Amino acid sequence: MVLLKVYLHICLLAFLMKTRRERIIELLERTEHPMTVQDLAEWLDIKNRSMLYEDLEHVAKSVQAQGKELLMRPASCGKCGYVFRHRNTPKKPTKCPKCHSQWILLPGYVIRVKE
């Protein structure tokens, strides 16, 4: 039990010593389900979500050099279900072009090996 606690403490310290973008990459590589910017903000204890959108743009370029890619589950309208399929940037849309609702479900992100 003591060894497990020491191991977990070491893992936590190693995670915290990485840069913010390295931690984002690690989280998105290890997750089974796409994570939203809100999820990342909670995990990384970051208040400024716009900074995370900038980080995701950089992360997308960084992981390409490693033979990986940042996959994005598109945002969708919570009212009519419209899916924002043709967006290339990781930013959240402001309102639905179909019904003009502002109830937008956030896009989700995950990093996987390129196939």
C-alpha positions as protocol buffer text, in pm:
chain_id: "A"
residue {
  index: 1
  type: MET
  ca { x: 0 y: 0 z: 0 }
}
residue {
  index: 2
  type: VAL
  ca { x: 283 y: 239 z: 83 }
}
residue {
  index: 3
  type: LEU
  ca { x: 454 y: 162 z: -249 }
}
residue {
  index: 4
  type: LEU
  ca { x: 133 y: 234 z: -436 }
}
residue {
  index: 5
  type: LYS
  ca { x: 100 y: 573 z: -265 }
}
residue {
  index: 6
  type: VAL
  ca { x: 464 y: 657 z: -346 }
}
residue {
  index: 7
  type: TYR
  ca { x: 413 y: 550 z: -709 }
}
residue {
  index: 8
  type: LEU
  ca { x: 97 y: 761 z: -744 }
}
residue {
  index: 9
  type: HIS
  ca { x: 274 y: 1060 z: -587 }
}
residue {
  index: 10
  type: ILE
  ca { x: 564 y: 1025 z: -834 }
}
residue {
  index: 11
  type: CYS
  ca { x: 322 y: 1000 z: -1128 }
}
residue {
  index: 12
  type: LEU
  ca { x: 137 y: 1311 z: -1010 }
}
residue {
  index: 13
  type: LEU
  ca { x: 461 y: 1507 z: -974 }
}
residue {
  index: 14
  type: ALA
  ca { x: 577 y: 1397 z: -1320 }
}
residue {
  index: 15
  type: PHE
  ca { x: 244 y: 1507 z: -1466 }
}
residue {
  index: 16
  type: LEU
  ca { x: 256 y: 1846 z: -1292 }
}
residue {
  index: 17
  type: MET
  ca { x: 613 y: 1915 z: -1407 }
}
residue {
  index: 18
  type: LYS
  ca { x: 512 y: 1899 z: -1772 }
}
residue {
  index: 19
  type: THR
  ca { x: 407 y: 2206 z: -1966 }
}
residue {
  index: 20
  type: ARG
  ca { x: 37 y: 2279 z: -2003 }
}
residue {
  index: 21
  type: ARG
  ca { x: 39 y: 2160 z: -2365 }
}
residue {
  index: 22
  type: GLU
  ca { x: 224 y: 1839 z: -2274 }
}
residue {
  index: 23
  type: ARG
  ca { x: -42 y: 1770 z: -2009 }
}
residue {
  index: 24
  type: ILE
  ca { x: -319 y: 1833 z: -2265 }
}
residue {
  index: 25
  type: ILE
  ca { x: -155 y: 1589 z: -2505 }
}
residue {
  index: 26
  type: GLU
  ca { x: -120 y: 1325 z: -2234 }
}
residue {
  index: 27
  type: LEU
  ca { x: -484 y: 1360 z: -2125 }
}
residue {
  index: 28
  type: LEU
  ca { x: -616 y: 1344 z: -2482 }
}
residue {
  index: 29
  type: GLU
  ca { x: -400 y: 1043 z: -2567 }
}
residue {
  index: 30
  type: ARG
  ca { x: -514 y: 846 z: -2262 }
}
residue {
  index: 31
  type: THR
  ca { x: -885 y: 920 z: -2270 }
}
residue {
  index: 32
  type: GLU
  ca { x: -1128 y: 674 z: -2424 }
}
residue {
  index: 33
  type: HIS
  ca { x: -1397 y: 935 z: -2491 }
}
residue {
  index: 34
  type: PRO
  ca { x: -1349 y: 1282 z: -2640 }
}
residue {
  index: 35
  type: MET
  ca { x: -1288 y: 1556 z: -2384 }
}
residue {
  index: 36
  type: THR
  ca { x: -1436 y: 1904 z: -2413 }
}
residue {
  index: 37
  type: VAL
  ca { x: -1251 y: 2225 z: -2331 }
}
residue {
  index: 38
  type: GLN
  ca { x: -1459 y: 2236 z: -2014 }
}
residue {
  index: 39
  type: ASP
  ca { x: -1331 y: 1888 z: -1918 }
}
residue {
  index: 40
  type: LEU
  ca { x: -971 y: 1992 z: -1985 }
}
residue {
  index: 41
  type: ALA
  ca { x: -1015 y: 2313 z: -1785 }
}
residue {
  index: 42
  type: GLU
  ca { x: -1140 y: 2114 z: -1487 }
}
residue {
  index: 43
  type: TRP
  ca { x: -864 y: 1852 z: -1508 }
}
residue {
  index: 44
  type: LEU
  ca { x: -591 y: 2113 z: -1548 }
}
residue {
  index: 45
  type: ASP
  ca { x: -748 y: 2369 z: -1311 }
}
residue {
  index: 46
  type: ILE
  ca { x: -748 y: 2643 z: -1576 }
}
residue {
  index: 47
  type: LYS
  ca { x: -994 y: 2931 z: -1564 }
}
residue {
  index: 48
  type: ASN
  ca { x: -923 y: 3083 z: -1908 }
}
residue {
  index: 49
  type: ARG
  ca { x: -1083 y: 2849 z: -2163 }
}
residue {
  index: 50
  type: SER
  ca { x: -990 y: 3065 z: -2462 }
}
residue {
  index: 51
  type: MET
  ca { x: -626 y: 2985 z: -2384 }
}
residue {
  index: 52
  type: LEU
  ca { x: -712 y: 2614 z: -2415 }
}
residue {
  index: 53
  type: TYR
  ca { x: -854 y: 2667 z: -2765 }
}
residue {
  index: 54
  type: GLU
  ca { x: -522 y: 2826 z: -2865 }
}
residue {
  index: 55
  type: ASP
  ca { x: -336 y: 2535 z: -2706 }
}
residue {
  index: 56
  type: LEU
  ca { x: -547 y: 2283 z: -2899 }
}
residue {
  index: 57
  type: GLU
  ca { x: -456 y: 2451 z: -3229 }
}
residue {
  index: 58
  type: HIS
  ca { x: -88 y: 2420 z: -3138 }
}
residue {
  index: 59
  type: VAL
  ca { x: -129 y: 2063 z: -3007 }
}
residue {
  index: 60
  type: ALA
  ca { x: -286 y: 1961 z: -3340 }
}
residue {
  index: 61
  type: LYS
  ca { x: 30 y: 2071 z: -3521 }
}
residue {
  index: 62
  type: SER
  ca { x: 266 y: 1922 z: -3262 }
}
residue {
  index: 63
  type: VAL
  ca { x: 121 y: 1571 z: -3262 }
}
residue {
  index: 64
  type: GLN
  ca { x: 135 y: 1547 z: -3643 }
}
residue {
  index: 65
  type: ALA
  ca { x: 514 y: 1524 z: -3619 }
}
residue {
  index: 66
  type: GLN
  ca { x: 468 y: 1218 z: -3395 }
}
residue {
  index: 67
  type: GLY
  ca { x: 242 y: 1039 z: -3645 }
}
residue {
  index: 68
  type: LYS
  ca { x: -70 y: 1122 z: -3444 }
}
residue {
  index: 69
  type: GLU
  ca { x: -370 y: 1345 z: -3501 }
}
residue {
  index: 70
  type: LEU
  ca { x: -607 y: 1554 z: -3294 }
}
residue {
  index: 71
  type: LEU
  ca { x: -956 y: 1427 z: -3373 }
}
residue {
  index: 72
  type: MET
  ca { x: -1253 y: 1650 z: -3307 }
}
residue {
  index: 73
  type: ARG
  ca { x: -1610 y: 1540 z: -3238 }
}
residue {
  index: 74
  type: PRO
  ca { x: -1797 y: 1834 z: -3386 }
}
residue {
  index: 75
  type: ALA
  ca { x: -2008 y: 2073 z: -3182 }
}
residue {
  index: 76
  type: SER
  ca { x: -2383 y: 2038 z: -3216 }
}
residue {
  index: 77
  type: CYS
  ca { x: -2696 y: 2236 z: -3142 }
}
residue {
  index: 78
  type: GLY
  ca { x: -2870 y: 2128 z: -2823 }
}
residue {
  index: 79
  type: LYS
  ca { x: -3206 y: 2245 z: -2955 }
}
residue {
  index: 80
  type: CYS
  ca { x: -3237 y: 2113 z: -3313 }
}
residue {
  index: 81
  type: GLY
  ca { x: -2942 y: 1870 z: -3328 }
}
residue {
  index: 82
  type: TYR
  ca { x: -2759 y: 2048 z: -3611 }
}
residue {
  index: 83
  type: VAL
  ca { x: -2398 y: 1923 z: -3629 }
}
residue {
  index: 84
  type: PHE
  ca { x: -2119 y: 2168 z: -3715 }
}
residue {
  index: 85
  type: ARG
  ca { x: -1930 y: 1922 z: -3939 }
}
residue {
  index: 86
  type: HIS
  ca { x: -1737 y: 2166 z: -4157 }
}
residue {
  index: 87
  type: ARG
  ca { x: -1548 y: 2352 z: -3888 }
}
residue {
  index: 88
  type: ASN
  ca { x: -1169 y: 2315 z: -3904 }
}
residue {
  index: 89
  type: THR
  ca { x: -1081 y: 2518 z: -3596 }
}
residue {
  index: 90
  type: PRO
  ca { x: -1124 y: 2386 z: -3242 }
}
residue {
  index: 91
  type: LYS
  ca { x: -1330 y: 2686 z: -3131 }
}
residue {
  index: 92
  type: LYS
  ca { x: -1692 y: 2657 z: -3015 }
}
residue {
  index: 93
  type: PRO
  ca { x: -1950 y: 2810 z: -3251 }
}
residue {
  index: 94
  type: THR
  ca { x: -2166 y: 3085 z: -3101 }
}
residue {
  index: 95
  type: LYS
  ca { x: -2509 y: 2999 z: -3244 }
}
residue {
  index: 96
  type: CYS
  ca { x: -2684 y: 2750 z: -3467 }
}
residue {
  index: 97
  type: PRO
  ca { x: -2720 y: 2857 z: -3832 }
}
residue {
  index: 98
  type: LYS
  ca { x: -3037 y: 2648 z: -3862 }
}
residue {
  index: 99
  type: CYS
  ca { x: -3250 y: 2750 z: -3560 }
}
residue {
  index: 100
  type: HIS
  ca { x: -3033 y: 3039 z: -3422 }
}
residue {
  index: 101
  type: SER
  ca { x: -3022 y: 2881 z: -3076 }
}
residue {
  index: 102
  type: GLN
  ca { x: -2719 y: 2955 z: -2858 }
}
residue {
  index: 103
  type: TRP
  ca { x: -2748 y: 2618 z: -2680 }
}
residue {
  index: 104
  type: ILE
  ca { x: -2435 y: 2466 z: -2832 }
}
residue {
  index: 105
  type: LEU
  ca { x: -2290 y: 2135 z: -2712 }
}
residue {
  index: 106
  type: LEU
  ca { x: -1913 y: 2167 z: -2700 }
}
residue {
  index: 107
  type: PRO
  ca { x: -1684 y: 1986 z: -2943 }
}
residue {
  index: 108
  type: GLY
  ca { x: -1482 y: 1698 z: -2800 }
}
residue {
  index: 109
  type: TYR
  ca { x: -1116 y: 1616 z: -2863 }
}
residue {
  index: 110
  type: VAL
  ca { x: -902 y: 1304 z: -2855 }
}
residue {
  index: 111
  type: ILE
  ca { x: -553 y: 1221 z: -2987 }
}
residue {
  index: 112
  type: ARG
  ca { x: -499 y: 895 z: -3177 }
}
residue {
  index: 113
  type: VAL
  ca { x: -228 y: 742 z: -3395 }
}
residue {
  index: 114
  type: LYS
  ca { x: -278 y: 839 z: -3758 }
}
residue {
  index: 115
  type: GLU
  ca { x: -396 y: 555 z: -3976 }
}
